[in-house]
Amino acid sequence: MIRLSGRRGGIVCVAAVALSLTVAAKIGLGEESSAADKPEKIIATDYSNLQEAVDAAKELGVRHIYMPSGTYDIDTTLNLTESFGYHLVLEGAGWSTVLNAKTGENPAIDLTNSRYMILKNFQLTGSGSVGILMARKGPGQ
């Protein structure tokens, strides 16, 4: 879609807007699915902790978790291992979104075997020695 965004000194400024839609369905016999039943994204503050939000996203098949401004304490490793397969977005509201890791020697976030993850717009702080574990395990490893 292209729309006119303004005119400056005889030059027409055009803004291109791209729209991308990915649909995945997992419907068994006799089941019906409705796009209205599936949220576009999970809002982390709707859950008691961040891992609960991640688990809800997995269960619902939602690929976007949004963390509004605030501090999110991570007492145990945030498990994103093989969680979504492809295209998970874990997004904060910018520097005002803080993930505060209190995981000691364990990683704050574990992305083992996850692919195409987008982590954006948040700070990761804390006392743990490992921030984000990114590992790829093959057979026998």
C-alpha positions as CSV (number, residue, x, y, z in Angstrom):
1,M,0.0,0.0,0.0
2,I,1.3,3.4,-0.9
3,R,0.0,6.6,0.6
4,L,0.7,10.2,0.1
5,S,2.4,11.6,3.2
6,G,2.9,15.2,2.3
7,R,4.1,17.8,-0.2
8,R,7.2,19.9,0.3
9,G,8.4,22.6,-2.2
10,G,6.9,20.9,-5.2
11,I,8.3,17.4,-4.2
12,V,5.7,14.8,-3.3
13,C,6.8,12.6,-0.3
14,V,5.5,9.1,-0.5
15,A,5.6,6.6,2.3
16,A,5.4,2.9,1.5
17,V,3.7,0.7,4.0
18,A,4.2,-3.0,3.9
19,L,1.8,-5.5,5.6
20,S,2.9,-9.0,6.4
21,L,0.6,-11.7,7.7
22,T,1.5,-15.2,8.8
23,V,-1.2,-17.7,9.7
24,A,-0.6,-21.0,11.3
25,A,-3.4,-23.4,12.0
26,K,-3.5,-26.6,14.1
27,I,-7.0,-27.8,13.9
28,G,-8.1,-31.4,14.7
29,L,-11.3,-33.1,13.6
30,G,-14.4,-31.4,14.8
31,E,-12.5,-28.4,16.1
32,E,-13.0,-24.9,14.9
33,S,-10.6,-22.0,15.1
34,S,-11.4,-18.3,15.2
35,A,-8.9,-15.5,14.6
36,A,-10.9,-13.6,17.3
37,D,-9.9,-16.3,19.9
38,K,-6.2,-15.8,19.4
39,P,-4.6,-12.6,20.6
40,E,-2.1,-10.8,18.4
41,K,0.4,-10.6,21.2
42,I,0.7,-11.6,24.9
43,I,1.1,-8.7,27.3
44,A,3.5,-9.8,30.1
45,T,1.7,-7.7,32.8
46,D,-1.4,-9.8,32.4
47,Y,0.4,-12.7,34.1
48,S,2.0,-13.1,37.5
49,N,5.5,-13.5,36.0
50,L,7.3,-13.5,32.7
51,Q,7.6,-17.3,32.5
52,E,3.8,-17.5,32.8
53,A,3.5,-15.1,29.9
54,V,5.9,-17.2,27.8
55,D,4.0,-20.4,28.7
56,A,0.7,-18.8,27.7
57,A,2.2,-17.7,24.4
58,K,3.3,-21.2,23.7
59,E,0.0,-22.7,24.6
60,L,-1.9,-20.2,22.4
61,G,0.5,-20.2,19.5
62,V,1.2,-16.5,19.9
63,R,4.6,-15.3,18.6
64,H,4.9,-11.9,20.2
65,I,5.3,-11.2,23.9
66,Y,5.2,-7.5,24.9
67,M,6.6,-6.2,28.2
68,P,5.4,-2.7,29.1
69,S,7.6,-0.4,31.1
70,G,8.6,-1.8,34.5
71,T,11.0,-4.1,36.2
72,Y,10.5,-7.9,35.7
73,D,12.4,-10.0,38.3
74,I,13.7,-13.3,36.9
75,D,14.3,-15.6,39.8
76,T,14.7,-18.7,37.7
77,T,16.0,-19.0,34.1
78,L,13.5,-17.7,31.6
79,N,13.0,-20.8,29.4
80,L,12.7,-20.0,25.7
81,T,14.4,-23.3,24.7
82,E,12.9,-24.7,21.5
83,S,9.8,-22.9,22.7
84,F,8.4,-21.6,19.5
85,G,10.6,-23.0,16.7
86,Y,10.5,-19.9,14.6
87,H,9.9,-16.1,14.9
88,L,9.4,-15.2,18.5
89,V,9.5,-11.6,19.4
90,L,10.2,-10.7,23.0
91,E,9.8,-6.9,23.1
92,G,10.0,-4.3,25.8
93,A,9.0,-0.6,25.8
94,G,12.6,0.6,25.6
95,W,15.1,1.5,28.4
96,S,12.2,1.7,30.9
97,T,11.7,-2.1,30.6
98,V,14.2,-3.9,32.8
99,L,14.6,-7.6,33.2
100,N,16.4,-8.0,36.5
101,A,18.1,-11.4,36.7
102,K,18.5,-13.0,40.1
103,T,19.5,-16.4,38.8
104,G,23.0,-16.7,40.3
105,E,25.2,-19.0,38.2
106,N,22.3,-19.9,35.9
107,P,21.5,-17.9,32.8
108,A,18.8,-15.2,32.9
109,I,17.4,-16.3,29.5
110,D,18.0,-19.7,27.9
111,L,17.6,-19.7,24.1
112,T,19.0,-23.2,23.5
113,N,17.9,-24.6,20.1
114,S,15.6,-21.6,19.5
115,R,15.7,-20.1,16.0
116,Y,14.9,-16.6,14.7
117,M,14.3,-14.9,18.0
118,I,14.0,-11.2,18.2
119,L,14.8,-9.7,21.6
120,K,14.4,-5.9,21.5
121,N,13.8,-2.7,23.5
122,F,14.7,-3.8,27.0
123,Q,17.6,-3.9,29.5
124,L,18.9,-7.1,31.0
125,T,20.5,-6.5,34.4
126,G,21.2,-8.5,37.5
127,S,23.7,-10.5,39.5
128,G,23.9,-13.6,37.4
129,S,27.1,-14.6,35.8
130,V,25.4,-15.6,32.5
131,G,23.0,-13.2,30.8
132,I,21.7,-15.0,27.8
133,L,22.6,-18.6,26.9
134,M,22.5,-19.2,23.2
135,A,23.5,-22.8,22.3
136,R,22.7,-25.2,19.6
137,K,22.6,-28.8,20.6
138,G,22.8,-31.6,18.1
139,P,22.3,-35.3,18.5
140,G,24.7,-36.7,21.1
141,Q,25.7,-33.3,22.5
